[in-house]
Amino acid sequence: MKSTLLKLTFVFALFSSTSLFAQKILFDATKAEMAGSADWVIDADAHNIYFNSTTHLPYVSGSGGASNPQKIPTLAQSGITSTTAETYWDGALSAFAVDCVKQGYTVETLPFNGLITYGNSSNTQDLSNYKCFVIDEPNSSFTAVEKAAIINFVMNGGGLMMICDHTVSDRNFDGVDSPVVWNDLLTNNTVQNNPFGITFDLVNISGNSTTIAPLTLTSPYYSILHGAYGVPSQVYWSNGTTMTLSTTNNSSVKGIVFKSGSSTSGSTNVLVAAATYVNGKVFAVGDSSIIDDGTGDPNDTLYTGYTGDANGNHEKLLMNGLIWLMTNSLGASNTIFDATHFAIAPNPIHDKQLHFSFSIENTQNTSIAIYDNLGRTVKEIELTDLNSGVNYKSVDVSNLQEGIYFCKLSAGNETKTLRVIVE
């Protein structure tokens, strides 16, 4: 009886440790992300109509139209497997969104007439129902209420992915573009001046850069450069912008990638940055081209930036950043094993191989155990031939039936458990 109780307690802990919304990502489409030649949506059923984010009235845009995304992508997320192509959905961000689902997350869109709120129980898409909010090149200003909602969302444990573009990129001709919109949110809100320590520069730059910060294992941002999707080694900006960081406003803000030739310890010429704020996290990028997969509205100018530019490094960078936003830990681990860096990808798995990555400081006593949904151990393996730092491993799971399992990685006295689906 004692053994049974222990198993039941273990299973309950696994399920209760993850809230219902902890794995949900919301993509914004309320700020003219579909205007002009932009198509920053994960899926759309209709094209050639743009909805003004203030009046909610439709009109045909000057470049031939725009996408009109719906809340839930049309083809069910449950149909996505490890081999599903990004054309499963229709949007310039579909490749990124499909990768998110393969990682085990649920994605939704906040449509043109949706409300950005935090703590509003009457709004079914209130930010409190999500772990991460992705805003790609907003082209209309946020209201005072929306600014407070976004900042409070981060403050209370949310993850914010901020994607900007170059100056003079006003796609809907309302007098503001994404650098202005982002800077207005950060410096003109009712919560705190520049809470994330980030300012987007009013510049327009293009070019390749391999100037990447040398993050150590003790950095809270280590997994952005050493995560489940690999180690990004370069970026390519196609008419993007840079950032200026202020550690006075936020002592945690850190440049991850810099403009070529810049100092990796500086606060200017930053292409990619990360920061924590109270209980939440921010991941900021200065170019919307890098997340564009080259598909979507045929009336728009589309780029293959996500996997086509920079030799595929943009996918590594953006997915590692997204996974970092979806984890709860804010700081670096002082123990042998940094549990926040344990990741499984793809998830669900279909090739009978469990692929995972993790980071360690030394190589002693590291193992992985797999449990079924009743808490029974179905596989346990001691991991050998490890390196200090990031490790990538695969485990044969061909003997497992389809279903939900839990994988526990143990290193020294530290453990972390992740949910995985075998299909």
C-alpha positions as CSV (number, residue, x, y, z in Angstrom):
1,M,0.0,0.0,0.0
2,K,2.8,2.4,0.8
3,S,4.4,1.9,-2.6
4,T,1.0,2.6,-4.3
5,L,0.6,5.8,-2.4
6,L,4.0,7.0,-3.3
7,K,3.3,6.4,-7.0
8,L,0.0,8.2,-6.8
9,T,1.6,11.2,-5.0
10,F,4.3,11.4,-7.6
11,V,1.7,11.4,-10.4
12,F,-0.4,14.1,-8.7
13,A,2.7,16.3,-8.3
14,L,3.5,16.0,-12.0
15,F,0.0,17.1,-13.0
16,S,-0.5,19.8,-10.3
17,S,2.9,21.4,-11.0
18,T,1.7,22.6,-14.4
19,S,-1.3,25.0,-14.6
20,L,-3.8,24.7,-17.4
21,F,-2.4,27.7,-19.2
22,A,1.3,27.2,-18.6
23,Q,2.0,25.9,-22.1
24,K,-0.1,28.3,-24.1
25,I,1.3,31.0,-26.4
26,L,-0.7,34.0,-27.7
27,F,0.2,35.8,-30.9
28,D,-1.0,39.3,-31.2
29,A,-2.9,40.5,-34.3
30,T,-4.5,43.6,-32.9
31,K,-1.8,46.2,-33.9
32,A,-1.9,46.1,-37.7
33,E,0.6,43.2,-37.9
34,M,-1.1,42.4,-41.2
35,A,-0.9,45.8,-42.8
36,G,0.9,46.7,-46.0
37,S,3.4,44.0,-46.9
38,A,3.5,42.4,-43.5
39,D,1.8,39.1,-42.7
40,W,2.9,38.5,-39.1
41,V,0.2,35.8,-38.3
42,I,0.4,32.1,-37.8
43,D,-2.8,31.3,-39.8
44,A,-5.5,33.1,-41.7
45,D,-8.7,32.0,-43.4
46,A,-9.2,35.3,-45.3
47,H,-6.9,37.7,-47.1
48,N,-7.1,41.2,-48.7
49,I,-8.9,42.8,-45.8
50,Y,-7.2,44.9,-43.2
51,F,-9.1,45.9,-40.0
52,N,-8.2,49.2,-38.3
53,S,-7.1,48.3,-34.7
54,T,-8.9,51.4,-33.3
55,T,-12.1,51.6,-35.3
56,H,-12.3,47.8,-36.1
57,L,-13.6,48.9,-39.5
58,P,-12.3,47.0,-42.6
59,Y,-10.7,48.5,-45.6
60,V,-8.5,47.3,-48.5
61,S,-4.9,48.3,-47.9
62,G,-2.8,49.9,-50.5
63,S,-0.5,47.0,-51.2
64,G,-3.2,44.5,-52.1
65,G,-4.6,43.5,-48.8
66,A,-3.7,41.6,-45.7
67,S,-4.5,38.5,-43.7
68,N,-7.4,38.3,-41.3
69,P,-6.3,35.7,-38.7
70,Q,-8.7,33.8,-36.5
71,K,-8.4,32.8,-32.8
72,I,-7.8,29.1,-33.4
73,P,-5.8,27.9,-36.4
74,T,-8.1,26.2,-38.9
75,L,-6.4,22.8,-39.0
76,A,-6.3,21.2,-35.6
77,Q,-3.0,21.4,-33.7
78,S,-3.5,17.8,-32.7
79,G,-2.8,16.9,-36.3
80,I,0.8,18.2,-36.2
81,T,3.5,15.6,-36.1
82,S,7.3,15.8,-36.1
83,T,7.3,15.8,-39.9
84,T,4.5,18.3,-40.4
85,A,5.4,21.1,-42.9
86,E,4.9,24.8,-42.0
87,T,2.4,25.0,-44.9
88,Y,0.0,23.1,-42.6
89,W,-1.1,26.6,-41.7
90,D,-1.3,29.8,-43.8
91,G,0.7,32.6,-42.4
92,A,4.2,34.1,-42.5
93,L,4.8,32.9,-38.9
94,S,3.4,29.4,-39.5
95,A,6.8,27.7,-39.5
96,F,7.6,29.2,-36.0
97,A,4.1,28.3,-34.7
98,V,4.3,24.7,-36.0
99,D,7.7,24.4,-34.3
100,C,6.0,25.6,-31.1
101,V,3.4,22.9,-31.3
102,K,6.0,20.3,-32.0
103,Q,7.6,21.4,-28.8
104,G,4.4,20.6,-26.9
105,Y,2.9,24.1,-26.7
106,T,-0.6,25.3,-27.7
107,V,-0.8,28.4,-29.9
108,E,-3.6,30.9,-30.4
109,T,-4.1,34.3,-32.1
110,L,-5.6,37.4,-30.6
111,P,-7.7,38.6,-33.6
112,F,-7.9,42.2,-34.9
113,N,-10.9,42.9,-32.6
114,G,-9.5,41.1,-29.5
115,L,-8.7,42.9,-26.2
116,I,-5.3,43.1,-24.6
117,T,-6.1,42.8,-20.9
118,Y,-4.5,41.3,-17.7
119,G,-6.7,40.2,-14.9
120,N,-10.0,40.6,-16.7
121,S,-11.9,37.4,-16.1
122,S,-14.6,38.3,-18.6
123,N,-12.0,38.2,-21.4
124,T,-11.4,34.6,-22.5
125,Q,-8.1,35.7,-24.1
126,D,-6.9,37.6,-21.1
127,L,-3.1,37.4,-20.8
128,S,-3.4,35.6,-17.5
129,N,-4.5,32.6,-19.5
130,Y,-1.1,32.4,-21.3
131,K,2.5,31.8,-20.5
132,C,3.9,33.8,-23.5
133,F,2.8,36.7,-25.6
134,V,4.4,37.2,-29.0
135,I,4.1,40.6,-30.6
136,D,5.7,40.9,-34.0
137,E,6.1,44.4,-35.4
138,P,3.2,46.3,-34.0
139,N,2.1,49.1,-36.3
140,S,-0.5,50.8,-34.1
141,S,0.0,52.3,-30.7
142,F,-1.0,50.5,-27.5
143,T,-3.6,52.2,-25.3
144,A,-2.7,53.1,-21.7
145,V,-4.7,50.1,-20.5
146,E,-3.0,47.7,-22.9
147,K,0.5,49.0,-21.9
148,A,-0.3,48.3,-18.3
149,A,-1.7,44.9,-19.1
150,I,1.4,43.8,-21.0
151,I,3.9,45.1,-18.3
152,N,1.8,43.5,-15.5
153,F,1.7,40.3,-17.4
154,V,5.5,40.1,-17.4
155,M,5.7,41.3,-13.8
156,N,3.5,38.4,-12.8
157,G,5.5,35.6,-14.5
158,G,4.6,36.0,-18.2
159,G,7.1,35.8,-21.1
160,L,7.1,38.6,-23.7
161,M,8.6,38.2,-27.2
162,M,9.2,41.7,-28.6
163,I,9.9,41.8,-32.3
164,C,10.6,45.2,-33.9
165,D,11.6,46.4,-37.4
166,H,13.4,49.3,-38.9
167,T,12.5,53.0,-38.6
168,V,10.1,54.5,-41.2
169,S,8.3,51.2,-41.6
170,D,4.8,52.7,-41.0
171,R,2.8,50.0,-42.9
172,N,-0.7,51.3,-42.1
173,F,0.2,55.0,-42.5
174,D,-1.1,56.0,-39.1
175,G,2.0,58.0,-38.3
176,V,3.8,55.5,-36.1
177,D,5.9,52.4,-36.8
178,S,7.1,49.6,-34.6
179,P,10.2,51.3,-33.0
180,V,8.0,54.2,-32.0
181,V,5.2,51.9,-30.8
182,W,7.5,49.8,-28.7
183,N,9.3,52.8,-27.2
184,D,6.0,54.5,-26.4
185,L,4.9,51.4,-24.5
186,L,8.2,51.2,-22.6
187,T,8.5,54.9,-21.6
188,N,5.0,56.2,-21.5
189,N,3.1,53.8,-19.3
190,T,1.5,53.9,-15.9
191,V,3.6,51.1,-14.3
192,Q,7.3,52.0,-14.6
193,N,9.6,53.9,-17.0
194,N,11.5,51.5,-19.3
195,P,10.9,48.5,-17.0
196,F,12.9,46.1,-19.3
197,G,15.8,48.5,-19.9
198,I,15.4,48.3,-23.7
199,T,15.1,51.2,-26.3
200,F,14.7,50.5,-30.0
201,D,16.9,52.7,-32.1
202,L,15.5,54.7,-35.0
203,V,17.8,53.1,-37.6
204,N,17.5,50.9,-40.7
205,I,20.3,48.3,-41.0
206,S,21.0,45.2,-43.0
207,G,23.8,42.6,-42.9
208,N,25.2,39.5,-41.3
209,S,26.6,39.3,-37.8
210,T,28.5,36.6,-35.9
211,T,29.1,38.9,-32.9
212,I,27.4,36.8,-30.1
213,A,27.8,37.2,-26.4
214,P,30.0,34.5,-24.8
215,L,27.5,33.4,-22.2
216,T,28.6,31.0,-19.5
217,L,26.7,28.2,-17.9
218,T,26.0,30.4,-14.9
219,S,24.2,33.0,-17.1
220,P,20.4,33.1,-16.8
221,Y,20.3,33.4,-20.6
222,Y,22.6,30.5,-21.3
223,S,19.9,28.3,-22.9
224,I,19.1,31.0,-25.5
225,L,22.4,30.2,-27.1
226,H,22.7,26.6,-25.9
227,G,19.2,25.2,-26.1
228,A,17.2,22.4,-27.5
229,Y,17.4,23.7,-31.0
230,G,21.2,24.0,-31.1
231,V,23.7,26.7,-30.9
232,P,23.0,29.8,-33.1
233,S,26.2,31.2,-34.5
234,Q,25.0,34.1,-36.7
235,V,22.0,36.3,-37.7
236,Y,21.1,38.2,-40.8
237,W,19.3,41.6,-40.6
238,S,17.3,42.5,-43.7
239,N,16.2,46.1,-42.9
240,G,16.0,45.9,-39.1
241,T,17.0,47.9,-36.2
242,T,19.3,47.8,-33.1
243,M,18.6,48.4,-29.4
244,T,20.2,50.5,-26.7
245,L,20.2,48.9,-23.2
246,S,20.0,50.5,-19.8
247,T,21.1,48.5,-16.8
248,T,20.1,51.6,-14.7
249,N,16.5,50.9,-15.6
250,N,16.8,47.1,-15.5
251,S,20.0,45.6,-14.1
252,S,19.3,42.2,-15.6
253,V,19.1,43.3,-19.3
254,K,21.7,41.6,-21.5
255,G,22.7,41.9,-25.1
256,I,22.8,38.4,-26.7
257,V,23.7,39.3,-30.3
258,F,25.4,42.5,-31.5
259,K,25.9,44.3,-34.7
260,S,29.1,43.1,-36.5
261,G,32.2,44.7,-35.0
262,S,30.6,45.8,-31.8
263,S,31.6,44.9,-28.2
264,T,29.7,42.0,-26.7
265,S,29.9,43.6,-23.3
266,G,28.4,46.9,-24.5
267,S,24.9,48.4,-24.3
268,T,24.6,49.7,-27.9
269,N,24.3,48.1,-31.4
270,V,22.3,45.3,-29.8
271,L,20.4,43.0,-32.3
272,V,18.9,40.5,-29.8
273,A,18.4,41.1,-26.0
274,A,16.9,39.4,-23.0
275,A,15.8,40.6,-19.6
276,T,13.9,39.6,-16.5
277,Y,11.4,41.8,-14.8
278,V,10.1,40.9,-11.3
279,N,8.7,37.3,-12.0
280,G,8.7,37.4,-15.8
281,K,11.0,37.5,-18.9
282,V,11.5,39.4,-22.1
283,F,13.2,38.4,-25.3
284,A,13.7,41.2,-27.8
285,V,14.6,41.1,-31.5
286,G,15.3,44.0,-33.8
287,D,14.1,42.6,-37.2
288,S,10.8,41.1,-38.2
289,S,12.4,39.4,-41.3
290,I,14.1,36.7,-39.2
291,I,10.8,35.0,-38.1
292,D,9.2,35.3,-41.6
293,D,9.0,31.8,-43.3
294,G,8.4,33.1,-46.8
295,T,4.8,31.9,-47.1
296,G,1.4,33.5,-46.3
297,D,-0.6,36.1,-48.1
298,P,0.5,36.0,-51.7
299,N,-0.1,39.7,-52.1
300,D,2.7,40.5,-49.6
301,T,6.5,40.7,-49.9
302,L,7.6,37.7,-48.0
303,Y,11.1,36.5,-46.9
304,T,12.5,33.1,-46.0
305,G,14.2,34.5,-43.0
306,Y,13.3,31.8,-40.5
307,T,15.2,28.9,-42.1
308,G,16.5,30.5,-45.3
309,D,18.7,33.3,-44.0
310,A,21.8,32.8,-41.7
311,N,22.1,29.1,-42.5
312,G,19.1,28.2,-40.4
313,N,20.4,29.9,-37.3
314,H,17.2,32.1,-36.9
315,E,15.1,29.0,-36.1
316,K,17.6,28.0,-33.4
317,L,17.7,31.5,-31.9
318,L,14.0,32.1,-31.9
319,M,13.0,28.7,-30.6
320,N,15.6,28.6,-27.9
321,G,14.4,32.1,-26.9
322,L,10.8,31.0,-26.9
323,I,11.5,27.9,-24.8
324,W,13.4,30.1,-22.4
325,L,10.4,32.4,-22.1
326,M,8.2,29.4,-21.4
327,T,10.2,28.2,-18.4
328,N,9.7,29.6,-14.9
329,S,13.2,29.9,-13.6
330,L,14.7,33.5,-13.6
331,G,18.2,33.0,-12.5
332,A,21.2,30.8,-13.2
333,S,21.6,27.6,-11.2
334,N,24.3,27.4,-8.6
335,T,24.0,23.6,-8.5
336,I,25.7,20.9,-10.6
337,F,22.7,20.6,-12.9
338,D,20.8,23.6,-14.3
339,A,17.3,22.2,-14.5
340,T,15.9,25.0,-16.6
341,H,18.1,23.8,-19.6
342,F,16.5,20.4,-19.8
343,A,14.5,20.4,-23.1
344,I,12.9,17.8,-25.3
345,A,12.5,18.4,-29.0
346,P,10.5,17.5,-31.0
347,N,7.5,16.8,-28.8
348,P,5.3,14.9,-29.6
349,I,7.8,12.3,-30.9
350,H,7.1,10.0,-33.8
351,D,10.4,8.4,-34.8
352,K,10.7,6.2,-31.7
353,Q,13.7,8.3,-30.5
354,L,13.5,10.7,-27.5
355,H,15.8,13.6,-28.3
356,F,16.8,15.9,-25.5
357,S,19.4,18.4,-24.3
358,F,20.6,19.5,-20.9
359,S,23.5,21.4,-19.3
360,I,25.8,20.2,-16.5
361,E,29.0,21.5,-14.9
362,N,30.4,18.0,-14.2
363,T,29.5,14.6,-15.5
364,Q,28.8,12.4,-12.4
365,N,25.6,10.6,-11.6
366,T,23.4,11.7,-14.5
367,S,20.4,9.6,-15.6
368,I,17.0,9.8,-17.3
369,A,13.9,7.9,-16.2
370,I,10.6,7.6,-18.1
371,Y,7.3,7.1,-16.3
372,D,3.8,6.3,-17.7
373,N,0.8,8.2,-16.6
374,L,0.3,5.9,-13.6
375,G,3.7,6.8,-12.3
376,R,5.3,3.4,-13.2
377,T,8.9,3.4,-14.4
378,V,9.1,2.1,-18.0
379,K,12.7,3.0,-18.8
380,E,15.7,4.2,-16.8
381,I,19.1,4.8,-18.3
382,E,22.4,6.1,-16.8
383,L,23.8,8.7,-19.2
384,T,27.5,8.3,-20.1
385,D,30.0,10.1,-22.4
386,L,28.9,13.5,-21.2
387,N,30.6,16.8,-21.6
388,S,30.7,19.7,-19.2
389,G,28.2,22.2,-20.6
390,V,25.5,21.4,-23.0
391,N,24.8,17.8,-24.0
392,Y,22.5,16.3,-26.7
393,K,21.2,12.8,-26.2
394,S,18.8,10.3,-27.7
395,V,17.0,7.4,-26.1
396,D,15.3,4.5,-28.0
397,V,11.6,4.4,-27.0
398,S,10.4,2.0,-29.6
399,N,9.0,-0.3,-26.9
400,L,6.6,2.4,-25.6
401,Q,2.9,2.5,-26.7
402,E,1.3,5.7,-27.9
403,G,0.4,8.0,-25.0
404,I,1.6,10.5,-22.4
405,Y,4.8,9.9,-20.5
406,F,6.9,11.9,-18.0
407,C,10.7,12.1,-18.4
408,K,12.8,12.9,-15.3
409,L,16.4,13.9,-15.7
410,S,18.6,13.6,-12.6
411,A,22.0,15.1,-12.2
412,G,23.6,15.0,-8.7
413,N,20.8,16.1,-6.3
414,E,18.9,18.1,-9.0
415,T,16.0,16.8,-11.0
416,K,13.5,18.1,-13.6
417,T,10.5,16.4,-15.1
418,L,9.0,17.1,-18.5
419,R,5.8,15.8,-20.1
420,V,6.2,14.1,-23.5
421,I,3.8,12.5,-26.0
422,V,4.6,9.4,-28.0
423,E,2.6,9.0,-31.2
